[in-house]
Each structure stands twice: as C-alpha cells, then as structure tokens.
Amino acid sequence: MADHDTAQTTAGKGGVWLIMMAAVLWGTTGTSQALAPVGASPAVVGALRLAVGGGALLLLALWRGGLRGGGRWPFWATASAGGFVAAYQLCFFAAVAKTGVAVGTMVGIGSSPVLAGILVYLARGERPGRRWLAATVLAIVGCTLLLATGGTVSVNPLGVILALGAGASYAAYTLAIKTLLDGRSADAVVAVAFCLGALLLSPLLVTADLSWLAAPRGLVVILHLGLLATALSYQLFGRGLRTVPVANAVTLSLAEPLTAAILGVTVVGERLTLPALIGIALLFSGLALLAITPRRSITG
C-alpha cells in the first residue's frame, strides 16, 4: 500500500510539473500577438494558431498511433472540447488586443480556477478541496490588485469581460478533455479537440488578409504560437491532466499569467505598479501551494 501511495504521489508530482511547463509556454501567447505585424487581427491569429497547432498534433497522433482504438467518442464531450477551444482563442486574443498582455492574461487565467471549481462540482460532483480553495482565494486577490493598478497598463472593461469569457472557456475545455482521456491517449484527445476547434474557426481565414504572414516576423509568430504554444504545450498538458484533478490543473495554469506579466513588462514595455507586483506575488503563492504537494495526496 505504501508503495502504491508513493507511486501515485510521484505520478501526481510529474503531472503537476508537466502542466506548469505547458502554462509557461501559454504565457508567451499574448506577447507573441503583441509582436505580430500590423494587420494581424486577434481572431485570425487565433484561427491560424489552431490550424498550425491542430495540424501538428494530428500528425503526431497519427505517427504514434494514438487515434487507433478508444471506441466511440462521446458527442457532447468532444463537441464541447472543440467548441470551447475555439471560443478561448477568440476571447483571449481579443481581450489582449483590448486591455493588454498582462491584464488580459491575468484576468483570463486568474478567473479560471474559480470557474473550474464550480464547473467540476456541478458536472462531476467533485469537491476541489481546501488547498485549491486557498490557492483560488490568493488568485482572486492577486487579480483584484492587478486590476486596481494604474501606470501604463490599460484596463478596458470590454477587454476584462472577454478575458473572463476566455477563463470560462478554458475551464470548460479542460473538463471536456479530462473526460475524453478515459480510455484514450493524450495524443488523440488533444489532436481531435484542436482540429475541431480549427475547423470551427476556419471560415475566418477565407476572407482574411493574410499578407502579413509573408513578413518573417509574422511567420515566426504563427509558428511559435502553433508549434510551441499549442502543439508542444498541449501535449504536456494532456499528459499531466491524467494524474491531476481538473480544478488543481486549472489553478496550476497560473504559471501562464505570471509568465505573461513578466514578458509584458520586459518585452512589450508595459509597466506595473506596486499593487500589481503584490498581486503577482499572491498569484505565485497560490501556484506554489498546489505545486508543493503533500506526501500522500495531490487533490488537496
């Protein structure tokens, strides 16, 4: 029994670090969009990200044989995974365009642990636990301090609403992917979810002006978003999600806004005031609370 508990704890810790590595890669998406050439609209950037990332994930799943077997795919979970993946792209990139990298990412991902905890309880009857609750409270306070900041950071009400929509979409597709992982490989699940999301957003590319992709910077931005911030990151995320509860996984994704805030300041030139820096510290504390797992459990 002790060996079994140790194996579970080790697997849980491995899943925690996989999710955190994925979140660090996600934290580069807002900055990538900010560095894209003029003419790259948020919706088109999101659609191209899914097209490139979904295609890469599909090729990887085919190469590894992940799409073989698994039985029938449940319609609602599959449709929800693809639909909310697409909705997240639209909401997130529009939020960043409206209210900046730091605030857009902080609100979007900072709100998602609360939404994930509620959603998991309603859909699966799972109680996230006290560690999750403490980490979530720290996240809420951190985001509140960030929104109260002044300086050169733009806080646009519509951008904040869009960021909240991104947070809700992220929580929903995480739950859907977790459901689909039962009896299926992570390769197959993330490939199907992102290819479906790309298909849903593909009409946006029909009439879009894609001339900016001819610029080296435009091509680098899309390849980074598609291959690193989508294909690689969601491979890590899908594997980590096997051993980490949904609510905890979403809270661990607070590594994304921390990364985005640092990049927003150091690369894009956004400036954060002292309350915002305190907010970042609180978010980091919530992240550490879940990353440092107890000896026998990762569920809090």
ChimeraX attribute file (.defattr): number of C-alpha atoms within 10 A of each C-alpha:
attribute: neighborCount
match mode: 1-to-1
recipient: residues
	/A:1	6
	/A:2	8
	/A:3	8
	/A:4	9
	/A:5	13
	/A:6	14
	/A:7	13
	/A:8	16
	/A:9	19
	/A:10	18
	/A:11	16
	/A:12	24
	/A:13	21
	/A:14	15
	/A:15	25
	/A:16	27
	/A:17	16
	/A:18	20
	/A:19	29
	/A:20	25
	/A:21	22
	/A:22	26
	/A:23	28
	/A:24	20
	/A:25	22
	/A:26	23
	/A:27	29
	/A:28	23
	/A:29	30
	/A:30	28
	/A:31	23
	/A:32	22
	/A:33	22
	/A:34	20
	/A:35	15
	/A:36	21
	/A:37	17
	/A:38	9
	/A:39	14
	/A:40	20
	/A:41	17
	/A:42	22
	/A:43	20
	/A:44	22
	/A:45	26
	/A:46	28
	/A:47	24
	/A:48	23
	/A:49	26
	/A:50	32
	/A:51	22
	/A:52	22
	/A:53	29
	/A:54	26
	/A:55	20
	/A:56	20
	/A:57	29
	/A:58	24
	/A:59	13
	/A:60	18
	/A:61	21
	/A:62	15
	/A:63	11
	/A:64	13
	/A:65	13
	/A:66	18
	/A:67	20
	/A:68	12
	/A:69	10
	/A:70	14
	/A:71	9
	/A:72	6
	/A:73	12
	/A:74	10
	/A:75	9
	/A:76	10
	/A:77	19
	/A:78	19
	/A:79	18
	/A:80	21
	/A:81	29
	/A:82	25
	/A:83	22
	/A:84	23
	/A:85	25
	/A:86	28
	/A:87	20
	/A:88	26
	/A:89	26
	/A:90	22
	/A:91	26
	/A:92	32
	/A:93	28
	/A:94	23
	/A:95	30
	/A:96	26
	/A:97	17
	/A:98	21
	/A:99	21
	/A:100	27
	/A:101	32
	/A:102	31
	/A:103	30
	/A:104	33
	/A:105	33
	/A:106	34
	/A:107	29
	/A:108	30
	/A:109	31
	/A:110	32
	/A:111	26
	/A:112	30
	/A:113	31
	/A:114	23
	/A:115	20
	/A:116	27
	/A:117	23
	/A:118	17
	/A:119	19
	/A:120	20
	/A:121	14
	/A:122	11
	/A:123	9
	/A:124	10
	/A:125	10
	/A:126	15
	/A:127	16
	/A:128	19
	/A:129	13
	/A:130	11
	/A:131	18
	/A:132	26
	/A:133	20
	/A:134	15
	/A:135	25
	/A:136	27
	/A:137	17
	/A:138	23
	/A:139	31
	/A:140	21
	/A:141	17
	/A:142	26
	/A:143	25
	/A:144	17
	/A:145	19
	/A:146	25
	/A:147	21
	/A:148	12
	/A:149	20
	/A:150	15
	/A:151	10
	/A:152	12
	/A:153	22
	/A:154	18
	/A:155	19
	/A:156	18
	/A:157	12
	/A:158	13
	/A:159	25
	/A:160	25
	/A:161	16
	/A:162	25
	/A:163	32
	/A:164	26
	/A:165	22
	/A:166	31
	/A:167	27
	/A:168	25
	/A:169	27
	/A:170	28
	/A:171	29
	/A:172	25
	/A:173	25
	/A:174	25
	/A:175	25
	/A:176	22
	/A:177	24
	/A:178	21
	/A:179	19
	/A:180	22
	/A:181	19
	/A:182	12
	/A:183	10
	/A:184	17
	/A:185	22
	/A:186	26
	/A:187	26
	/A:188	24
	/A:189	28
	/A:190	28
	/A:191	28
	/A:192	23
	/A:193	28
	/A:194	30
	/A:195	23
	/A:196	23
	/A:197	26
	/A:198	26
	/A:199	16
	/A:200	17
	/A:201	23
	/A:202	15
	/A:203	12
	/A:204	14
	/A:205	14
	/A:206	9
	/A:207	7
	/A:208	13
	/A:209	12
	/A:210	16
	/A:211	11
	/A:212	15
	/A:213	17
	/A:214	9
	/A:215	11
	/A:216	10
	/A:217	15
	/A:218	23
	/A:219	15
	/A:220	14
	/A:221	21
	/A:222	25
	/A:223	17
	/A:224	20
	/A:225	28
	/A:226	27
	/A:227	20
	/A:228	19
	/A:229	23
	/A:230	27
	/A:231	28
	/A:232	18
	/A:233	23
	/A:234	29
	/A:235	22
	/A:236	21
	/A:237	26
	/A:238	24
	/A:239	20
	/A:240	25
	/A:241	25
	/A:242	19
	/A:243	21
	/A:244	22
	/A:245	21
	/A:246	27
	/A:247	29
	/A:248	28
	/A:249	27
	/A:250	31
	/A:251	31
	/A:252	29
	/A:253	25
	/A:254	32
	/A:255	27
	/A:256	24
	/A:257	31
	/A:258	24
	/A:259	22
	/A:260	28
	/A:261	29
	/A:262	21
	/A:263	21
	/A:264	26
	/A:265	16
	/A:266	11
	/A:267	14
	/A:268	18
	/A:269	12
	/A:270	18
	/A:271	17
	/A:272	22
	/A:273	16
	/A:274	12
	/A:275	17
	/A:276	25
	/A:277	16
	/A:278	17
	/A:279	25
	/A:280	26
	/A:281	16
	/A:282	21
	/A:283	28
	/A:284	20
	/A:285	17
	/A:286	26
	/A:287	24
	/A:288	15
	/A:289	20
	/A:290	22
	/A:291	21
	/A:292	11
	/A:293	18
	/A:294	14
	/A:295	10
	/A:296	15
	/A:297	14
	/A:298	23
	/A:299	20
	/A:300	18
